[in-house]
Amino acid sequence: MSDQSNLPVLVTGAAGYVGRHVVTALLDLGYDAVAVTRPGRADGVDPRARRVEADILAPGFEVSALLEQSGGAAAVIHLAWQDGFTHNAPSHIDNIPAHHRFLTGLAAAGVPRIAGLGTMHEVGYWEGAIDADTPTAPTSLYGIAKDALRRSTTLVIGDSAEYVWLRAYYILGDDRRNRSIFAKLLEAADEGKTEFPFTTGKSKYDFIDVAELGRQIAIASTTAGATGVINVSSGEPVSLADRVEQFIRDNELGITLQYGAFPDRPYDSPAVWGDATRIREILAAREH
C-alpha cells in the first residue's frame, strides 16, 4: 500500500452476506476499514468499523463526495450488488452502467487500488480448474453482468490504478443469511423434517466458508501489485453429497438425504473449481 497506507480501506456492500466478513477481516488485519452501506442498512457491520451511508448506484452519485466523507482511500473493495442470490433478475443488467461509472470513477479520482468481486458464473459451463485465462461464456444474467463489468472496467481503468478482480465460487457459512442448499437444510430442520429430497450429489464444486472468503478478499485487495483475475477459493473440488453430509453432521440436523429425488441438472459440470495458486501465494507472502 506504500505511501497510501495511512488512508482507510473502503468496502461497499459492507452490510451484505460477504461484505460484513470482509470488513471484520480488514479490521483484524489492522486496517482502518470504512463500511459503506445504503442508508439505514448498516445492521450487523462490525462496530469497530467507521460507517458511511451512501447509495453509490444512484444516478448522479459523486465518487468525490464518498472519498471526502471517508477521508480518502488507500483501496476500495466494491462488493455492493443487488439480487445476488437471484441469478436471472433483470437488475443485474440494468445496474451495469452504475457499477461501471462507480469503478471507473474511483480510478479517475486517484484511488490507487480497486477491487471488484466476480463470480465463477462469469465462466459458464466448464469442466476442471478455472484460472485467469479460462474463456468466459456466462449462461445467466448475473454471470453476463459480472463478465461485462469486468471486461469494460478493465479496459477503461487500464494502468491508472491497480485493479484486481476477485472471482468467488460456492460460498457457505453464516448460512441463515444466504439462500443456498445449506440454508434450506437449516430451515428443514427448524420445521422438524427428517428427510430432504436431493439429487445424486455427484457433481464436485469449490466450497469456501464465507469468513475465509472475507479474509482472502481483504488480503488480496490490499496486496500491492496483485492485479488481474484472482480466484478467491479453496482450490479443492468436493462432491456436493460429501459437503452436504458433512454439514448435516456438523450441525447435528438429524436429516437423511433422499438421493435421486431430483434429477441432476444437465448444465451442471461434473467437476469445476478455482485454481488457487495465486491466492495461496498472496496469502503466504502476507503471513511472512
C-alpha positions in Angstrom: 0.0 0.0 0.0 3.1 2.2 0.1 2.6 5.9 0.9 -1.2 5.4 0.9 -1.0 3.0 3.9 -2.3 5.7 6.3 -5.6 6.0 4.4 -8.6 3.9 5.0 -9.9 0.9 3.0 -13.5 1.3 1.9 -15.9 -1.6 1.4 -19.1 -1.1 -0.5 -21.9 -3.6 0.3 -20.4 -3.8 3.7 -23.6 -5.0 5.4 -24.1 -7.8 2.8 -23.6 -11.5 3.2 -19.9 -11.3 2.2 -19.2 -7.7 3.0 -19.6 -7.9 6.7 -16.9 -10.6 6.8 -14.5 -8.6 4.6 -14.9 -5.6 7.0 -14.1 -7.8 10.0 -11.1 -9.3 8.2 -9.7 -5.9 7.4 -10.1 -4.7 11.0 -8.4 -7.9 12.2 -5.5 -7.1 9.8 -5.1 -3.7 11.4 -6.7 -1.6 8.6 -8.9 1.5 9.1 -12.0 0.0 7.5 -14.8 2.2 6.3 -18.1 0.3 5.8 -20.1 1.8 3.0 -23.8 0.9 3.2 -27.1 2.1 1.8 -28.9 4.4 4.1 -30.4 2.5 7.1 -28.7 -0.8 6.1 -25.7 -0.9 8.5 -27.1 -3.5 10.8 -24.6 -6.3 11.5 -21.5 -4.4 10.5 -18.5 -4.8 12.8 -18.9 -2.0 15.4 -15.1 -1.3 15.1 -15.6 0.0 11.6 -16.3 3.6 10.6 -19.6 3.8 8.7 -20.6 5.8 5.8 -24.1 5.7 4.3 -24.3 6.3 0.5 -26.3 5.0 -2.4 -23.4 4.5 -4.7 -25.5 3.2 -7.6 -27.9 6.2 -7.6 -28.0 8.4 -10.7 -25.7 11.4 -10.2 -23.7 9.8 -7.4 -20.4 11.5 -7.0 -17.4 9.4 -6.1 -15.6 12.5 -4.8 -18.2 13.0 -2.1 -17.7 9.5 -0.8 -13.9 9.9 -0.7 -14.3 13.3 1.1 -16.6 11.8 3.7 -14.3 8.8 4.4 -11.1 10.8 4.3 -9.7 9.3 1.1 -8.9 5.7 0.3 -5.9 3.5 0.0 -8.1 1.0 -1.6 -11.8 0.4 -2.4 -13.3 -3.1 -2.3 -16.5 -3.0 -4.4 -18.9 -5.7 -3.2 -22.3 -4.0 -3.5 -24.7 -5.9 -5.8 -28.4 -6.2 -6.0 -30.2 -9.5 -6.2 -27.0 -11.6 -5.9 -29.0 -14.7 -5.0 -31.4 -14.4 -8.0 -29.3 -15.2 -11.0 -31.7 -14.1 -13.7 -33.0 -10.9 -12.1 -33.2 -8.0 -14.6 -31.4 -5.8 -12.2 -28.1 -7.4 -13.0 -28.2 -6.0 -16.5 -30.0 -2.7 -15.5 -27.3 -1.8 -13.0 -24.2 -2.4 -15.1 -23.8 1.3 -16.1 -23.9 2.4 -12.4 -21.3 -0.2 -11.4 -19.1 0.8 -14.3 -19.5 4.5 -13.5 -18.6 3.9 -9.9 -15.5 1.7 -10.5 -14.1 3.9 -13.3 -14.9 7.0 -11.2 -12.7 5.7 -8.4 -9.7 5.4 -10.8 -10.4 8.8 -12.2 -10.4 10.2 -8.7 -7.0 8.8 -8.0 -7.8 5.8 -5.8 -4.6 3.8 -6.2 -6.0 0.3 -5.7 -9.5 -1.0 -6.7 -11.0 -4.5 -6.2 -14.2 -5.8 -7.8 -16.0 -9.0 -6.8 -16.5 -11.5 -9.6 -18.1 -15.0 -9.7 -17.4 -18.3 -11.3 -20.7 -17.8 -13.1 -18.9 -15.5 -15.5 -17.3 -18.6 -17.0 -20.5 -20.6 -17.6 -20.2 -24.3 -18.2 -16.7 -25.6 -17.6 -15.1 -28.9 -16.5 -12.0 -28.7 -14.4 -10.0 -25.9 -12.9 -10.8 -22.2 -13.7 -7.9 -19.8 -14.0 -7.4 -16.2 -15.1 -7.2 -17.3 -18.8 -10.3 -19.5 -18.8 -12.6 -18.3 -21.5 -16.0 -16.9 -20.4 -19.4 -17.8 -21.7 -21.9 -17.0 -19.0 -25.4 -18.5 -19.1 -27.2 -16.3 -16.5 -27.9 -12.6 -16.3 -25.8 -12.5 -13.2 -22.8 -14.1 -14.9 -23.3 -11.9 -18.0 -23.4 -8.7 -16.0 -20.3 -9.6 -13.9 -18.4 -10.6 -17.1 -19.4 -7.4 -18.9 -18.4 -5.3 -15.9 -15.0 -7.0 -15.6 -14.2 -6.5 -19.3 -15.4 -2.9 -19.6 -13.8 -1.6 -16.4 -10.5 -3.4 -17.0 -10.4 -1.7 -20.4 -11.2 1.8 -19.1 -9.2 1.7 -15.9 -6.1 0.4 -17.6 -2.9 1.5 -15.9 -4.5 4.4 -14.0 -4.9 2.2 -10.9 -4.1 -1.3 -9.6 -7.2 -3.2 -10.5 -7.9 -6.7 -9.1 -11.0 -8.8 -10.0 -11.7 -11.4 -7.3 -13.6 -14.4 -8.6 -15.6 -16.2 -5.9 -17.0 -19.8 -6.0 -19.5 -21.7 -3.8 -19.9 -19.9 -0.5 -21.2 -21.3 2.7 -21.1 -20.4 6.4 -23.3 -17.7 8.1 -26.0 -19.8 6.3 -29.0 -18.0 7.8 -28.1 -15.1 5.5 -27.8 -16.9 2.2 -30.2 -18.9 0.0 -28.1 -22.0 -0.6 -29.0 -25.6 0.0 -27.3 -25.2 3.4 -29.8 -22.6 4.4 -32.6 -24.8 3.1 -31.3 -27.7 5.3 -31.4 -25.4 8.4 -35.0 -24.4 7.5 -36.0 -28.0 7.1 -34.5 -28.9 10.5 -36.4 -26.0 12.0 -39.6 -27.4 10.7 -38.8 -30.8 12.2 -38.2 -32.6 8.9 -36.0 -35.7 9.0 -35.7 -36.3 5.2 -34.6 -33.9 2.5 -35.1 -34.5 -1.3 -31.8 -34.4 -3.1 -30.0 -35.0 -6.4 -27.3 -37.7 -6.8 -24.9 -35.1 -5.3 -22.1 -36.4 -7.5 -21.0 -33.1 -9.0 -17.9 -31.5 -7.4 -17.5 -27.9 -6.6 -15.2 -25.4 -4.9 -16.6 -24.7 -1.4 -15.3 -21.9 0.8 -16.5 -20.6 4.1 -17.6 -17.0 4.0 -15.3 -16.0 6.8 -12.3 -17.4 4.9 -13.5 -15.8 1.8 -13.7 -12.5 3.6 -10.1 -12.9 4.7 -8.9 -13.8 1.2 -10.7 -10.8 -0.3 -9.3 -8.5 2.4 -5.7 -9.6 1.8 -5.8 -9.8 -2.0 -7.4 -6.4 -2.2 -4.7 -4.8 -0.1 -1.6 -6.5 -1.6 0.3 -4.1 -3.7 1.0 -5.4 -7.2 -1.6 -8.1 -7.2 -3.8 -7.4 -10.2 -6.0 -9.1 -12.8 -8.3 -12.0 -12.1 -7.6 -13.9 -8.9 -9.6 -16.8 -7.6 -10.7 -16.4 -4.0 -11.4 -20.1 -3.4 -10.3 -23.3 -1.7 -8.9 -24.8 -4.9 -10.2 -28.2 -3.8 -13.2 -29.9 -5.6 -15.5 -31.7 -3.2 -18.7 -33.5 -4.2 -21.9 -31.9 -3.2 -23.0 -35.0 -1.5 -19.9 -35.1 0.7 -20.2 -31.4 1.6 -23.9 -31.6 2.5 -23.5 -34.8 4.5 -20.7 -33.0 6.5 -22.9 -30.0 7.0 -25.7 -32.2 8.4 -23.2 -33.9 10.8 -21.5 -30.7 11.9 -24.9 -29.1 12.7 -26.5 -32.3 14.1 -29.5 -31.8 11.9 -30.8 -35.3 12.1 -31.8 -35.2 8.4 -31.4 -38.0 5.9 -30.8 -37.1 2.2 -33.2 -38.7 -0.3 -30.7 -39.3 -3.1 -32.2 -39.2 -6.6 -35.4 -37.4 -5.7 -34.4 -34.7 -8.1 -32.6 -35.2 -11.4 -29.1 -33.7 -11.8 -29.3 -30.5 -13.8 -27.9 -31.1 -17.3 -26.0 -27.8 -17.3 -24.0 -28.6 -14.1 -20.4 -29.6 -14.6 -19.3 -32.9 -13.2 -16.4 -31.0 -11.5 -15.4 -27.4 -11.5 -13.1 -25.4 -9.1 -10.9 -22.4 -8.9 -7.1 -22.7 -9.5 -6.0 -21.3 -6.1 -2.3 -20.9 -7.0 -2.2 -17.1 -7.0 -4.3 -16.6 -3.8 -2.2 -19.1 -1.9 1.0 -17.3 -3.0 -0.5 -13.9 -1.8 -1.7 -15.4 1.5 1.7 -17.0 2.1 3.6 -13.8 1.4 1.4 -11.8 3.8 1.9 -14.3 6.6 5.7 -13.9 6.5 
